[in-house]
């Protein structure tokens, strides 16, 4: 069955399991800049993860911005992917609605990677359907009035040929997306970008698999996305973003920067980090202190092949059982 083969592909790229729970925005307040929520990839440690590099660079260019890592498991096995994805849907919807309820004129952006990209698209545009949760998306008026940008990297529900698709992908993703969701995304295509390149086993189903493709979107498209979000901010608010600071380029990598090694690493070599805040006088952050220049590249540095079928059999059986029972 097709869904079974999809599960096998995902399992083959899933690494060790952690029960760590991400940190959310416990001190939400209205800000003058952009409220940036980042939904990390499967098995990245709590925090904004690799995509936090882009978020922090944007926050450096838009004074008064804040970066928040979405509070959800981002797991594949414990909990199972559909449950992790549902928790992510509920968490993202709550965060965005809470922010707009508190700050009706506030502007936000969402950056999602892999599982986080699916979560992001579901809450902006509507559920992907199938055996995934049917959590309702945010109100369309919120997406039209408050959303500056929705950035998707390696979305397993990527839609080939859509107006919001960017990259070299030749196919759609592992799982189909409901037509109603695609239609809504199309209506918001001026503020949504879904990045997928040829060879990505998750978002470019059926292509020749290149295990590195899924891991390097931030490195390949980071500069483009930072400029895109900054320009969207200017177009919507009329406020010109500032030039990226030397501190930001040194810390997070930037245009033509040799400091960027393709991964957001803590000293222990694991991806992750906490929330960060930026305002016009402060570009500091507590996310990802230190870097490991020898670390494996990409947001899915955690997405490595599992060695041995003994690590696959039980999780595969459990996910098959989940599908049958639900």
C-alpha positions as MATLAB code, in Angstrom:
seq = 'XXXXXXXXXXXXXXXXXXXXXXXXXXXXXXXXXXXXXXXXXXXXXXXXXXXXXXXXXXXXXXXXXXXXXXXXXXXXXXXXXXXXXXXXXXXXXXXXXXXXXXXXXXXXXXXXXXXXXXXXXXXXXXXXXXXXXXXXXXXXXXXXXXXXXXXXXXXXXXXXXXXXXXXXXXXXXXXXXXXXXXXXXXXXXXXXXXXXXXXXXXXXXXXXXXXXXXXXXXXXXXXXXXXXXXXXXXXXXXXXXXXXXXXXXXXXXXXXXXXXXXXXXXXXXXXXXXXXXXXXXXXXXXXXXXXXXXXXXXXXXXXXXXXXXXXXXXXXXXXXXXXXXX';
ca = [
       0.000    0.000    0.000;
       1.223    3.500   -0.810;
       0.939    4.854    2.732;
       3.013    1.899    3.934;
       5.832    2.650    1.509;
       5.719    6.273    2.614;
       6.150    5.213    6.225;
       9.141    3.056    5.322;
      10.840    5.980    3.590;
      10.297    8.224    6.593;
      11.543    5.595    9.017;
      14.675    5.097    6.980;
      15.585    8.724    7.555;
      14.544    9.036   11.183;
      17.135    9.069   13.910;
      17.133    8.657   17.677;
      14.037    9.467   19.683;
      13.792   12.076   22.412;
      10.877   12.916   24.679;
      12.070   16.482   25.175;
       9.349   19.105   24.848;
      10.013   22.435   23.191;
       9.660   25.799   24.896;
       6.837   28.101   23.870;
       6.308   31.821   24.410;
       5.391   32.001   28.083;
       5.769   35.799   28.149;
       3.785   36.783   25.086;
       3.472   40.503   24.577;
       2.783   42.828   21.683;
       5.899   43.906   19.830;
       6.672   46.535   17.218;
       8.514   44.103   14.987;
       7.774   40.684   13.553;
       6.633   37.800   15.733;
       8.422   34.784   14.237;
       7.329   31.254   15.149;
       9.586   28.385   14.083;
       8.345   24.777   13.836;
      11.414   22.543   13.877;
      12.032   19.341   11.940;
      11.534   15.809   13.252;
      13.997   14.916   16.024;
      15.560   18.359   16.299;
      16.030   19.364   19.914;
      13.567   21.835   21.504;
      13.832   25.394   20.273;
      13.777   26.978   16.817;
      16.276   24.435   15.503;
      18.150   24.966   12.249;
      15.500   27.302   10.844;
      16.197   29.542   13.823;
      19.193   30.806   11.880;
      16.903   32.396    9.327;
      14.488   33.636   11.985;
      17.261   35.335   13.953;
      18.676   36.950   10.823;
      15.229   38.334    9.985;
      14.827   39.556   13.561;
      18.149   41.377   13.255;
      16.879   43.225   10.188;
      13.439   44.076   11.604;
      13.848   45.950   14.924;
      11.638   44.864   17.790;
      11.142   41.307   16.542;
      10.912   38.106   18.550;
      11.746   34.483   17.680;
       9.820   31.645   19.332;
      10.294   27.888   18.961;
       6.994   26.014   18.678;
       6.164   23.800   21.647;
       5.519   20.371   20.100;
       7.217   16.944   20.183;
       8.625   16.932   16.616;
       8.955   13.146   16.844;
       8.249   10.228   14.557;
       7.948    7.285   16.929;
       7.248    8.514   20.472;
       4.723    9.936   19.959;
       3.970    8.587   16.502;
       4.247   11.086   13.670;
       0.481   11.682   13.215;
       0.101   12.425   16.937;
       3.186   14.640   17.028;
       1.901   16.471   13.985;
      -1.541   16.959   15.577;
       0.022   18.367   18.743;
       2.011   20.724   16.540;
      -1.131   21.827   14.722;
      -2.928   22.591   17.964;
       0.076   24.377   19.441;
       0.711   26.563   16.395;
      -2.935   27.508   16.026;
      -3.098   28.458   19.704;
       0.072   30.566   19.573;
      -1.000   32.489   16.472;
      -4.563   33.052   17.638;
      -3.387   34.122   21.096;
      -0.967   36.618   19.602;
      -3.526   38.140   17.241;
      -6.160   38.193   19.991;
      -3.754   40.113   22.212;
      -2.268   42.193   19.394;
      -4.887   42.611   16.620;
      -2.534   44.653   14.448;
       0.495   42.468   15.139;
       2.357   40.818   12.284;
       3.776   37.311   12.359;
       5.726   34.880   10.209;
       5.996   31.106   10.502;
       8.952   29.016    9.354;
       8.533   25.237    9.270;
      10.967   22.478    8.371;
       9.927   18.949    7.343;
       7.282   17.858    9.892;
       7.223   21.484   11.022;
       6.487   22.545    7.449;
       3.492   20.220    7.286;
       2.250   21.605   10.604;
       2.705   25.159    9.329;
       0.874   24.621    6.062;
      -1.967   22.805    7.831;
      -2.600   25.739   10.160;
      -2.257   28.424    7.513;
      -4.127   26.659    4.715;
      -6.025   23.684    6.131;
      -5.344   20.060    6.946;
      -3.411   17.767    4.644;
      -6.117   15.128    5.169;
      -5.674   11.359    5.025;
      -4.884    9.816    8.394;
      -3.702   13.186    9.730;
      -5.677   15.246   12.209;
      -8.454   17.514   10.969;
      -7.542   20.515   13.143;
      -9.114   23.628   11.644;
      -6.721   26.290   10.313;
      -6.537   29.837   11.591;
      -9.254   32.170   10.356;
      -8.606   33.266    6.785;
      -8.845   36.907    7.866;
      -5.866   36.364   10.181;
      -3.848   34.859    7.353;
      -4.796   37.768    5.102;
      -4.236   40.567    7.615;
      -1.531   39.413   10.028;
       0.610   36.867    8.188;
       3.748   38.354    6.648;
       5.218   35.064    5.463;
       4.837   31.305    5.730;
       8.077   29.508    4.812;
       8.103   25.735    4.265;
      11.242   23.627    3.849;
      11.009   19.998    2.692;
       7.271   19.705    3.336;
       6.173   16.036    2.955;
       2.847   17.368    1.622;
       4.548   19.600   -0.951;
       2.370   20.308   -4.009;
       4.163   20.165   -7.344;
       3.386   22.996   -9.749;
       1.653   25.212   -7.201;
       2.209   28.964   -7.336;
       3.832   28.836   -3.910;
       6.278   26.038   -4.777;
       9.956   27.002   -5.103;
      12.887   24.811   -6.107;
      13.806   22.036   -8.504;
      11.388   19.322   -7.320;
       9.718   17.297  -10.055;
       7.072   15.589   -7.925;
       4.717   16.216   -5.032;
       5.443   15.026   -1.505;
       4.965   11.719    0.286;
       1.415   12.542    1.310;
      -1.328   14.263   -0.625;
      -2.836   17.558    0.480;
      -6.583   18.203    0.290;
      -7.642   20.311   -2.676;
      -9.376   22.812   -0.374;
      -6.097   23.322    1.469;
      -4.183   23.784   -1.793;
      -6.770   26.307   -2.999;
      -6.431   28.348    0.172;
      -2.636   28.280   -0.078;
      -2.918   29.455   -3.672;
      -5.012   32.403   -2.523;
      -2.165   33.288   -0.135;
       0.665   32.511   -2.542;
       2.019   36.062   -2.294;
       3.100   35.255    1.282;
       3.761   31.487    1.220;
       6.831   29.752   -0.179;
       7.340   25.996   -0.158;
      10.951   25.032   -0.882;
      11.582   21.565   -2.291;
      14.440   20.339   -4.461;
      14.918   17.317   -6.678;
      16.028   14.228   -4.797;
      14.315   15.065   -1.501;
      12.687   11.764   -0.498;
      10.075   13.586    1.586;
       8.822   16.456   -0.573;
       9.861   15.184   -4.037;
       8.367   11.706   -4.039;
       9.513    9.425   -6.821;
      12.757   11.192   -7.639;
      16.228    9.752   -7.257;
      16.851    9.989   -3.531;
      19.716   12.205   -2.397;
      19.989   11.983    1.375;
      21.677   15.380    1.601;
      18.998   17.396   -0.201;
      16.481   17.370    2.654;
      19.050   18.680    5.110;
      20.444   21.798    3.468;
      17.560   24.147    2.626;
      18.624   26.748    5.181;
      22.118   26.802    3.717;
      20.915   26.892    0.101;
      17.980   29.285    0.434;
      18.712   31.166    3.656;
      19.766   34.467    2.078;
      16.804   34.407   -0.311;
      14.301   33.765    2.474;
      15.721   36.471    4.745;
      15.449   39.016    1.922;
      11.960   37.790    1.002;
      10.576   38.170    4.523;
      12.260   41.553    4.982;
      10.785   42.791    1.697;
       7.345   41.469    2.610;
       7.600   43.370    5.897;
       8.421   46.571    4.006;
       5.619   46.048    1.485;
       3.000   45.443    4.166;
       4.064   47.884    6.891;
       5.901   50.562    4.931;
       8.860   50.249    7.313;
      12.230   49.619    5.711;
      14.268   46.795    7.266;
      17.816   47.653    8.244;
      20.965   46.090    6.869;
      22.023   42.878    8.554;
      24.501   43.568   11.352;
      28.052   42.251   11.468;
      27.153   40.487   14.711;
      24.274   38.648   13.048;
      26.398   37.611   10.084;
      29.140   36.369   12.389;
      26.776   34.415   14.586;
      24.161   33.049   12.204;
      25.888   33.256    8.838;
      24.829   35.691    6.154;
      25.308   36.715    2.541;
      28.593   35.257    1.289;
      29.565   34.464    4.857;
      32.190   31.795    5.467;
      31.014   31.348    9.057;
      27.884   29.435    8.123;
      28.506   25.694    8.402;
      24.977   24.574    7.659;
      23.843   23.697   11.152;
      22.671   25.407   14.316;
      24.763   23.567   16.860;
      25.107   23.659   20.594;
      28.537   22.767   22.029;
      27.429   19.162   22.426;
      26.814   18.935   18.710;
      23.027   18.709   18.926;
      20.707   21.059   17.097;
      18.330   23.246   19.044;
      18.138   26.233   21.344;
      15.652   28.426   23.148;
      13.630   31.493   22.279;
      15.282   34.789   21.400;
      14.216   38.400   21.433;
      15.448   41.303   19.306;
      14.649   44.979   19.564;
      16.138   48.138   18.140;
      18.830   48.187   20.819;
      19.535   44.516   21.287;
      20.287   41.779   18.808;
      21.359   39.204   21.362;
      19.835   35.756   21.727;
      20.207   32.730   23.947;
      19.626   30.352   21.049;
      22.366   27.895   20.179;
      25.296   29.232   22.173;
      28.457   28.120   20.416;
      28.965   26.172   17.235;
      30.545   22.907   16.250;
      32.368   23.461   12.937;
      32.686   19.721   12.429;
      28.980   19.068   12.879;
      26.938   17.452   10.133;
      25.166   19.954    7.912;
      21.475   20.739    7.779;
      18.331   21.020    9.826;
      17.922   17.316    9.647;
      21.352   16.558   11.027;
      19.101   14.413   13.169;
      17.713   12.670   10.080;
      20.276    9.925    9.574;
      19.682    6.375    8.323;
      18.791    3.878   11.001;
      21.292    1.024   11.088;
      19.658   -2.386   11.128;
      16.129   -3.596   10.577;
      15.722   -4.235   14.309;
      15.280   -0.487   14.743;
      12.624   -0.350   12.039;
      10.374   -3.356   12.584;
       8.645   -2.369   15.827;
       8.104    1.315   14.955;
       6.775    0.318   11.544;
       4.391   -2.194   13.092;
       3.170    0.397   15.594;
       2.538    2.999   12.921;
       0.735    0.462   10.738;
      -1.411   -0.436   13.740;
      -2.111    3.248   14.357;
      -3.339    3.620   10.775;
      -5.596    0.579   11.042;
      -7.131    1.672   14.362;
      -7.679    5.264   13.283;
];
